[in-house]
Amino acid sequence: MIEEFFRYFEGTFNNCMQAMSHPTKFAMIELIHEKLDGNRFHCIQQYYVDKVPYRNTIIEVVQNDSRLILKNYKDEGLTYLTGCDIIMEKQGSEFIGKNLCNECFVKWQDKQTRLQTTSILGNDYYQVIDQGYDINTDEQIWGSYNGPFKFVKMP
């Protein structure tokens, strides 16, 4: 199962088709998942046009029975991001993922926010909903407002 996940996850993805079809609802984003040693990936998220990363992490994939746990680390110094693990479960030919707690905190502009993530990873696609919520009011203040970002894996 973990080897299949690696094949699906490794590579470059973008949502250009979705963004061009709905330019007021979706920014053009590129995801780069580069396999490192062992079970680790260097993961970059950036706007497609300017290629300036806004998220740069290391993800370690750990198999735990029938689940995969994606552990997130800040790229610089490999600082573990407590509460930001994503649990992936195989359902048919897809991996379905989400974070299971409300303790993944991300600074956005000058606010501390709580990140909520859900995802679906297939052989040549990756659908992601990342949403940031104000930790005091629980109001969504960034992220997916119009459904999942639909990324296609580039050849």
BANU-202004 format. One record per residue (C-alpha): residue number from 1; x, y, z. Coordinates in steps of 0.5 Angstrom, whole numbers, plus 2048, in hexadecimal, padded with zeros to 3 digits. Layout:
# residues N
+-----+-----+-----+-----+
:   i :  xx :  yy :  zz :
+-----+-----+-----+-----+
: NUM :   X :   Y :   Z :
...
+-----+-----+-----+-----+
This chain:
# residues 155
+-----+-----+-----+-----+
:   i :  xx :  yy :  zz :
+-----+-----+-----+-----+
:   1 : 800 : 800 : 800 :
:   2 : 805 : 805 : 802 :
:   3 : 809 : 804 : 7FB :
:   4 : 803 : 805 : 7F7 :
:   5 : 802 : 80C : 7FB :
:   6 : 809 : 80E : 7FA :
:   7 : 807 : 80D : 7F2 :
:   8 : 801 : 811 : 7F3 :
:   9 : 804 : 816 : 7F7 :
:  10 : 80B : 818 : 7F4 :
:  11 : 80B : 81D : 7EE :
:  12 : 809 : 824 : 7EC :
:  13 : 801 : 825 : 7EC :
:  14 : 7FD : 82C : 7EA :
:  15 : 7F6 : 82E : 7EA :
:  16 : 7F7 : 832 : 7E3 :
:  17 : 7F1 : 82F : 7E0 :
:  18 : 7ED : 831 : 7E6 :
:  19 : 7EF : 838 : 7E7 :
:  20 : 7EE : 83A : 7E0 :
:  21 : 7E7 : 837 : 7E0 :
:  22 : 7E6 : 83B : 7E6 :
:  23 : 7EB : 841 : 7E7 :
:  24 : 7E7 : 844 : 7EC :
:  25 : 7E6 : 83E : 7F1 :
:  26 : 7ED : 83B : 7F0 :
:  27 : 7F4 : 83D : 7F0 :
:  28 : 7F9 : 839 : 7EC :
:  29 : 7FD : 835 : 7F0 :
:  30 : 803 : 830 : 7EF :
:  31 : 805 : 82B : 7F4 :
:  32 : 80C : 827 : 7F4 :
:  33 : 80D : 821 : 7F8 :
:  34 : 814 : 81F : 7F7 :
:  35 : 816 : 818 : 7FA :
:  36 : 81C : 818 : 7FF :
:  37 : 81F : 812 : 802 :
:  38 : 81B : 80D : 806 :
:  39 : 813 : 80F : 807 :
:  40 : 814 : 817 : 806 :
:  41 : 812 : 81C : 801 :
:  42 : 814 : 823 : 800 :
:  43 : 80E : 827 : 7FF :
:  44 : 80D : 82E : 7FC :
:  45 : 806 : 831 : 7FA :
:  46 : 807 : 838 : 7F6 :
:  47 : 803 : 83C : 7F2 :
:  48 : 804 : 839 : 7EB :
:  49 : 806 : 840 : 7E7 :
:  50 : 80B : 843 : 7EC :
:  51 : 80E : 83C : 7EF :
:  52 : 80F : 83F : 7F6 :
:  53 : 80D : 83A : 7FB :
:  54 : 808 : 83C : 800 :
:  55 : 809 : 835 : 804 :
:  56 : 80F : 831 : 804 :
:  57 : 80F : 82B : 808 :
:  58 : 812 : 824 : 809 :
:  59 : 80D : 81E : 80A :
:  60 : 80F : 817 : 80D :
:  61 : 80A : 812 : 80B :
:  62 : 809 : 80C : 810 :
:  63 : 805 : 806 : 810 :
:  64 : 800 : 804 : 816 :
:  65 : 7FC : 7FE : 814 :
:  66 : 7F8 : 800 : 80E :
:  67 : 7F9 : 808 : 80F :
:  68 : 7FE : 80C : 80D :
:  69 : 800 : 812 : 811 :
:  70 : 803 : 818 : 80E :
:  71 : 808 : 81B : 813 :
:  72 : 809 : 823 : 811 :
:  73 : 810 : 826 : 813 :
:  74 : 812 : 82D : 811 :
:  75 : 818 : 82D : 80C :
:  76 : 81D : 831 : 810 :
:  77 : 81F : 82C : 815 :
:  78 : 81A : 827 : 815 :
:  79 : 816 : 82A : 81A :
:  80 : 810 : 825 : 81B :
:  81 : 809 : 829 : 81A :
:  82 : 805 : 826 : 820 :
:  83 : 7FE : 825 : 81F :
:  84 : 7FF : 825 : 817 :
:  85 : 7FF : 81E : 816 :
:  86 : 7FA : 81C : 810 :
:  87 : 7F7 : 815 : 810 :
:  88 : 7F7 : 811 : 809 :
:  89 : 7F2 : 80B : 808 :
:  90 : 7F2 : 807 : 802 :
:  91 : 7EB : 807 : 7FF :
:  92 : 7EA : 803 : 7F9 :
:  93 : 7F0 : 806 : 7F4 :
:  94 : 7F0 : 80D : 7F8 :
:  95 : 7F3 : 80F : 7FF :
:  96 : 7EF : 813 : 803 :
:  97 : 7F2 : 818 : 808 :
:  98 : 7F0 : 81D : 80D :
:  99 : 7F3 : 820 : 814 :
: 100 : 7F0 : 81D : 81A :
: 101 : 7F1 : 822 : 81F :
: 102 : 7F0 : 82A : 81F :
: 103 : 7F7 : 82B : 822 :
: 104 : 7FB : 82D : 81B :
: 105 : 7FC : 834 : 81B :
: 106 : 7FE : 839 : 816 :
: 107 : 800 : 840 : 816 :
: 108 : 7FC : 844 : 810 :
: 109 : 7FE : 84B : 810 :
: 110 : 7FE : 84D : 817 :
: 111 : 7F9 : 848 : 81A :
: 112 : 7FA : 841 : 81D :
: 113 : 7F5 : 83C : 819 :
: 114 : 7F3 : 835 : 81A :
: 115 : 7F4 : 831 : 813 :
: 116 : 7EF : 82C : 811 :
: 117 : 7F1 : 827 : 80B :
: 118 : 7EE : 822 : 807 :
: 119 : 7F0 : 81F : 801 :
: 120 : 7EF : 819 : 7FC :
: 121 : 7F5 : 816 : 7F8 :
: 122 : 7F5 : 812 : 7F2 :
: 123 : 7FA : 80F : 7ED :
: 124 : 7FA : 816 : 7E9 :
: 125 : 7F6 : 81B : 7ED :
: 126 : 7F6 : 81E : 7F4 :
: 127 : 7F0 : 822 : 7F7 :
: 128 : 7F1 : 826 : 7FD :
: 129 : 7ED : 82B : 801 :
: 130 : 7F1 : 82F : 806 :
: 131 : 7EE : 834 : 80A :
: 132 : 7F0 : 839 : 810 :
: 133 : 7EC : 83A : 816 :
: 134 : 7ED : 840 : 81B :
: 135 : 7EE : 83D : 821 :
: 136 : 7EA : 842 : 825 :
: 137 : 7E4 : 842 : 821 :
: 138 : 7E4 : 83C : 81D :
: 139 : 7E3 : 840 : 817 :
: 140 : 7E6 : 83D : 810 :
: 141 : 7EB : 843 : 80E :
: 142 : 7EF : 83F : 808 :
: 143 : 7EF : 839 : 804 :
: 144 : 7EA : 836 : 800 :
: 145 : 7E4 : 839 : 7FF :
: 146 : 7E1 : 836 : 7F9 :
: 147 : 7E2 : 82F : 7FA :
: 148 : 7E9 : 82B : 7F9 :
: 149 : 7EF : 82D : 7F5 :
: 150 : 7EF : 828 : 7EF :
: 151 : 7F6 : 826 : 7EE :
: 152 : 7F9 : 822 : 7E8 :
: 153 : 7FF : 81E : 7E8 :
: 154 : 804 : 821 : 7E2 :
: 155 : 807 : 81C : 7DE :
+-----+-----+-----+-----+
